[in-house]
Amino acid sequence: MSEFDALTRRIRPLSLVRRWFWLPMLVGVVLFVGQYLALGSRSPFPVGWGPIVADDVVQLRADSVLPVPRDGLVIRQTFVPRWDDLREVELVLVPTGETAENGRFQLQLFDDTDTLIAEQDLAATMFANEQTHIFRFAPQPHSAWRTYTLVMRGNSANTITLRGFSLDSYADGRLTVDAGPLATSAPETAVQELRFVTRYELGWRNALVALGTVLYFDGGYMLLALLFMVMPGCLLLWLGPAWWRRWDPMAWWGTAAALGISVWALLWYGLTLVGGHMTGTSLWLLFGGGWMAALWAWWHGREETDTAVDRWRGSHALLLALLLLAFAVRLLAVRGINAPPWVDSGRHSLITAVMVETGQTPSSYADFLPVDRFPYHFGFHTIPASLHLMSGWAMNYMLLYLGQMLNALVPLAVYTAVWLTTRRRDAALIAALLPALPFFFPGYYVSWGRLTQLTGVVILPVLLAVVWQLVRGAKQWRLLWWIVALLTGGLFLVHFRVFAYFVPFVPVVWGISLGRNGRALIAAMTTALVMLLPRILQLLALTNTQRVFSGGTTSYHAFPVSYLNSGWEWHFVYLAGVGLLVALVDRIRRRRWSVLPSALVIWVGLLFILLGGERIGLPSTSVVNYNSMYIIVFVPLAIFLGVTMVALWQWLARIHWLAYTVGTAVFGAALAAAIIFGVRFQINILNPQTVLAQPADMAAMPWIGANLPEDAKIGVNSWPWLGNIYSATDGGVWIVPLTKRMTTTPPADYSYSAELVQQVTAYNEAAAAVTDWRDPAVAVWLREQGVTHLYVGLRDGFMRPEALAANPALEMVYGRDGVFIFAVKPK
C-alpha cells in the first residue's frame, strides 16, 4: 500500500465532509444569492423580485366627474401618507369628448414645503376610454404623516378629467377646484373627494417601524398571551418524570404550548359544568399561582436533569431565529389592518364577547343574540376571553395578533412532532421551516380568520407524536397516556373537524404496530371520552342528524385545486413524490425510520377515501369536506418532507462523498431560495378581498356604542355567504360583538336560530331588491322592519352612501374616512 493510499484511508473523505457540511451548504447559499442579485427578475427560479408595494390611502368611491382642467382651471387634492417611501398614486382618468391632437393633461406632486416632487405630461389622445392611470415617481423616504398635494391641469385643448365622489370620504385631505386668477368664479361641482389610491414601498425602514409600533402598543399583551398559554403545560411537564425534562428544550416548549391550550379549554369547560364563573381576578390568581407552582417544580427537580446549557444547541438558536422571522413576517402581513379578516372573525369576536360577559363556556348567546343554543366549538375562545378579562386587550387587536402568534407557533409544533418521533433535529428543522415560510398554509389562514382551526393545528402535530410514542415507544412512554387524553380532549373542544381528521390516525398507528400498548391507548381514549361526555351529549341533543348526513352540495365536496396553484405548492407535491419513493425503498429494506412516513401516507390516503365516500358507496356528511381537510394536510406533509429529505441526504452519503457534497450544496441553494421566497410570500399572503373591516370601520365602533341607543337596530350591507347564511360586507360584521347593538345581519351564529334565519333572509332579499335608496318610501319600509339606523362601511353593497345622503327621510349622523351612519327619521 502506498503512502498516498494510506493517507486517504486515514482521512476518510465522507467523515470530513460531514464534519464540515456547513461549508458546501454555504457555497450553495452564496451561489444562489449571487445569481439572484445578478439576474434579478430574469432569474430562472420563481422566488420573486422587486420591491413590495402596498396600498396606503384608499378612496375608491366615485359617482361623479370633475370639471375638465383647462384654460387655467386647476384641480388639487391633498393627502397624508401613513407610510414612508410613497411611490405612486392611482387615478381614474375620463375622456370627455373628441380629443384634439394637441390636448395635454399634466400631473404634478408637491410636498408640504411646496417642492415639486414629480410631474407627468400626458397626451390626451392616450385615453380613448375611462381607465385607471398610475402616476409613479421615486420613493419618498420620509413621506409618512406629511401633507402632499396632487395638482392636475391641462392646456386649452385638454379633454381629460378625473373621477371623484360627491361626499367627503377622506378626513385627512381636501379637494379644491381653482378656476385661475383671471376667472370670476369657479365652475360648480358636486365632487368633494378625488377617487385615488396611494401606494408605498415596504423597505427595511417601514418594516422595522411597523414591527416596532406593534410591539410598543401590543407587545406586553402578546407576552402575557404566550406566558398564559404555556403555563399549564409547563406545570404538568415539570411535575412529570425526570426524563421528560431531558427532552429537546424546544420540543419541550412545543409540547407545553399544545398542552397548555388544551388544559385551558378543559378548565373553562369543567368550571362551567359545576356552575362556576371565570373572572379577571380568578384568572390572575390561577395564572400567578400556576407559574409559582411550575417554578417550584422546576427548582426542586433541577438536579435530576442535565443543565439547561448542556441541552441547548446551535440548532435551537436557528429554530428560535426561524420562529421570530415567521412571527415578524406574519405581523407585517397584517400591518395595514386592525381586525382579523373575513366572516369567521365576526363570530369569533361574538363568542369571545359572550364568554367575557358570562365567565363561562357558552350555552347561548346571552344578551348579544336571541339564540338559546350553542353547537360550535369554544376551546380557542377560552384564550382570548381570559386575556380580555385579565387585561382588557381590545377585542379586534387581540384576535388579530393572537391569531398571528398562534400561526407562528405552528412551526414549533411541527418541530416538536418530528423530534419526538425521530429524535433528529435536522429533520425537525427542515419540517419547521416549511410551514414557517414557503408553505401556503397555515399562513393563508389569516385571510379567513380561521382562528379555531389554526389553534387546532397547534395541538395536532404534538398529539400525533405522543400517540405515536405511546403506541410504538419504549415502556416509559406509556406514562404519556394522560397527556394523550388531555390533548385529545383539548383538540375536540378547540376544533371538531381537526379532531375528526385526527381520529383515523389512531387505528393506523395501532394497526401498523400490530396492536402494541393497546391498554395505554385505551386508557387515554377512555379518559378523554369521560371528560368530553357531557359536551358530546349536548352536541347530540343540539344536532340535526338528518342535516349532518345530508351530504352537502357537489361544490361543497369538490377538491380545492386552486390551493395547489398558489406559491410553490405543486413543487412540494412533486418533492413529496420523491420522498415517497425513498420511503418505499427503505420500507422494503425494513428500515425503521420509514415506518413514520408510511403511516402518514396511509393516514392521509384514508382521509381522502373517507371524504370521497359517496363515489364508492360510503355515506357522506356535511360536517367535513375536502377543503377543510386539505388545509391541515400541510402538517403531515411537513413532517413527511422533513423525515424523507434527511433520509435522501443519507442516501447520497452512502453513494459517494462527492454526491453528498453536491447534495449539501444543492440543499443550501434550496434553503436560500425557500427563505427569500417565503419571506416575500408570507408578507403578501393576505387576500385583500377578504378584509371586511377596515381601520375606519373599527374607529366607528366606539361612536356607535356611545351614541346609539341600546335598542337600536342597524341596517347593514350584506351578501349570501354560505348557502342561505348572509354576512355583512364590511365592518357591520363587528357591530353586534363590539357594541351589543342588533343589526339586520348579525355574525353567522344567527344561523342557529330558525326564526332569525327567516328574518335575516327576508330583510336582505327585500333590501337587495330596492332599486332607489333615495326614495323616502324606503324609510317607511325600514321603520316597518324596526330599523333605526343604517351603516355603510368602506365596502359598498346594495346601500350606497351617496344615495342614502340624498334621501330626505334619512339623516347622516356620522361620516368619517368613508364610513357613514344614517338615522331613519321618525314619521
FENSULZI-V450869 format. One record per pair of residues at least 24 apart in sequence whose C-alpha atoms are under 6 Angstrom apart, sorted by the first residue. I is the first residue (numbers start at 1). GAP is how many residues later the second one is. D is the distance in whole Angstrom. If there is no record, write none. Layout:
BEGIN
I&GAP&D ; I&GAP&D
END
This chain:
BEGIN
14&643&5 ; 24&640&6 ; 24&641&5 ; 25&639&5 ; 25&640&4 ; 25&643&4 ; 28&637&4 ; 28&638&6 ; 28&640&5 ; 28&641&4 ; 29&639&5 ; 29&640&5 ; 29&643&6 ; 32&637&5 ; 47&630&4 ; 52&149&6 ; 52&150&5 ; 53&147&6 ; 53&148&5 ; 54&145&5 ; 54&146&6 ; 55&144&4 ; 56&142&5 ; 56&143&5 ; 57&140&6 ; 57&141&5 ; 58&139&5 ; 59&136&6 ; 59&137&5 ; 60&135&5 ; 61&104&6 ; 62&101&6 ; 62&102&5 ; 62&103&4 ; 62&133&6 ; 63&102&5 ; 64&99&6 ; 64&100&5 ; 64&101&6 ; 65&97&6 ; 65&98&5 ; 65&99&6 ; 66&96&6 ; 68&93&5 ; 69&84&5 ; 69&85&5 ; 70&84&5 ; 70&85&5 ; 70&86&5 ; 71&85&5 ; 72&108&5 ; 73&105&6 ; 73&106&4 ; 73&107&5 ; 74&78&6 ; 74&79&5 ; 74&103&6 ; 74&104&5 ; 75&76&6 ; 75&77&5 ; 75&101&6 ; 75&102&5 ; 76&74&6 ; 76&75&5 ; 76&99&6 ; 76&100&5 ; 77&72&6 ; 77&73&5 ; 77&97&6 ; 77&98&4 ; 78&70&6 ; 78&71&4 ; 78&95&5 ; 78&96&5 ; 79&68&6 ; 79&69&5 ; 79&94&4 ; 80&65&5 ; 80&66&6 ; 80&67&5 ; 81&63&5 ; 81&64&6 ; 82&62&5 ; 82&63&5 ; 83&61&4 ; 84&57&5 ; 84&58&5 ; 84&59&5 ; 84&60&5 ; 85&54&5 ; 85&55&4 ; 85&56&5 ; 85&115&5 ; 85&116&5 ; 86&53&5 ; 86&54&5 ; 86&114&4 ; 87&49&6 ; 87&50&5 ; 87&51&6 ; 87&52&4 ; 87&113&5 ; 88&47&5 ; 88&48&4 ; 88&110&6 ; 88&111&5 ; 89&45&6 ; 89&46&5 ; 89&108&6 ; 89&109&4 ; 90&43&6 ; 90&44&4 ; 90&106&5 ; 90&107&5 ; 91&41&6 ; 91&42&5 ; 91&105&5 ; 92&39&6 ; 92&40&4 ; 92&70&6 ; 92&71&6 ; 93&37&6 ; 93&38&6 ; 93&68&6 ; 93&69&5 ; 94&36&4 ; 94&66&6 ; 94&67&5 ; 94&68&5 ; 95&64&6 ; 95&65&5 ; 96&63&5 ; 99&26&6 ; 103&54&4 ; 103&55&4 ; 104&50&6 ; 104&51&6 ; 104&54&5 ; 105&49&4 ; 106&46&6 ; 106&47&5 ; 106&48&6 ; 107&44&6 ; 107&45&5 ; 108&42&6 ; 108&43&5 ; 109&40&6 ; 109&41&5 ; 110&38&6 ; 110&39&5 ; 111&37&5 ; 112&35&5 ; 112&36&6 ; 163&32&6 ; 164&27&6 ; 164&29&6 ; 164&30&4 ; 164&31&5 ; 165&26&5 ; 165&27&6 ; 165&28&5 ; 166&24&5 ; 166&25&4 ; 166&26&5 ; 167&25&6 ; 168&24&5 ; 168&25&6 ; 169&648&5 ; 169&649&4 ; 170&647&4 ; 171&646&5 ; 229&31&5 ; 229&32&6 ; 230&26&5 ; 230&27&5 ; 230&30&5 ; 232&28&5 ; 233&26&5 ; 233&27&4 ; 235&59&4 ; 238&59&6 ; 238&60&6 ; 239&58&6 ; 251&165&4 ; 254&158&6 ; 254&159&5 ; 254&162&6 ; 258&201&5 ; 262&225&6 ; 262&228&4 ; 265&114&5 ; 265&117&6 ; 272&88&5 ; 277&82&5 ; 277&83&6 ; 278&81&4 ; 280&109&5 ; 280&110&5 ; 326&82&6 ; 326&110&5 ; 327&81&5 ; 329&354&5 ; 330&74&6 ; 332&351&6 ; 333&350&4 ; 338&59&6 ; 338&357&6 ; 339&57&5 ; 339&58&6 ; 339&61&6 ; 340&60&5 ; 340&109&6 ; 341&106&6 ; 341&108&5 ; 341&349&6 ; 341&350&5 ; 341&351&6 ; 342&106&5 ; 342&107&6 ; 342&348&5 ; 342&349&6 ; 342&350&6 ; 344&105&5 ; 345&104&5 ; 346&387&6 ; 346&388&6 ; 346&401&6 ; 347&400&5 ; 350&387&5 ; 352&29&6 ; 352&33&5 ; 356&29&5 ; 368&372&6 ; 371&382&6 ; 375&164&6 ; 377&116&6 ; 377&117&6 ; 377&118&6 ; 378&116&6 ; 379&114&5 ; 379&115&4 ; 380&72&6 ; 380&114&5 ; 403&48&6 ; 410&48&5 ; 411&24&6 ; 411&25&6 ; 413&45&6 ; 413&48&6 ; 414&47&6 ; 417&44&5 ; 417&45&5 ; 417&48&5 ; 421&44&6 ; 427&215&5 ; 427&216&5 ; 427&219&6 ; 430&212&5 ; 431&207&5 ; 431&208&5 ; 431&211&4 ; 437&241&4 ; 438&236&6 ; 438&240&4 ; 447&239&5 ; 447&240&6 ; 447&243&6 ; 452&43&6 ; 453&42&6 ; 456&35&6 ; 456&38&6 ; 456&39&6 ; 471&45&6 ; 471&46&5 ; 478&42&6 ; 481&39&6 ; 481&43&5 ; 482&42&6 ; 484&40&6 ; 485&39&5 ; 485&40&6 ; 485&42&6 ; 485&43&5 ; 489&39&5 ; 505&98&6 ; 548&73&6 ; 548&74&5 ; 549&72&4 ; 551&69&5 ; 551&70&4 ; 551&71&5 ; 552&70&5 ; 557&68&5 ; 557&69&6 ; 559&67&5 ; 560&67&6 ; 579&65&5 ; 597&43&5 ; 692&37&6 ; 692&38&4 ; 692&39&6 ; 693&37&5 ; 693&38&4 ; 697&34&5 ; 705&34&5 ; 712&76&6 ; 713&29&5 ; 713&30&5 ; 713&74&5 ; 713&75&5 ; 714&29&4 ; 714&73&6 ; 714&75&5 ; 714&76&5 ; 715&28&6 ; 715&29&5 ; 715&75&5 ; 716&75&5 ; 717&80&5 ; 730&63&5 ; 730&65&6 ; 731&62&6 ; 768&30&6 ; 773&30&6 ; 773&31&6 ; 774&29&5 ; 774&30&6 ; 774&32&6 ; 774&33&4 ; 776&31&6 ; 776&33&5 ; 788&36&5 ; 789&33&5 ; 789&34&4 ; 789&35&6 ; 790&31&6 ; 790&32&5 ; 791&30&5 ; 792&27&6 ; 792&28&5 ; 793&26&5 ; 794&24&6 ; 794&25&6
END
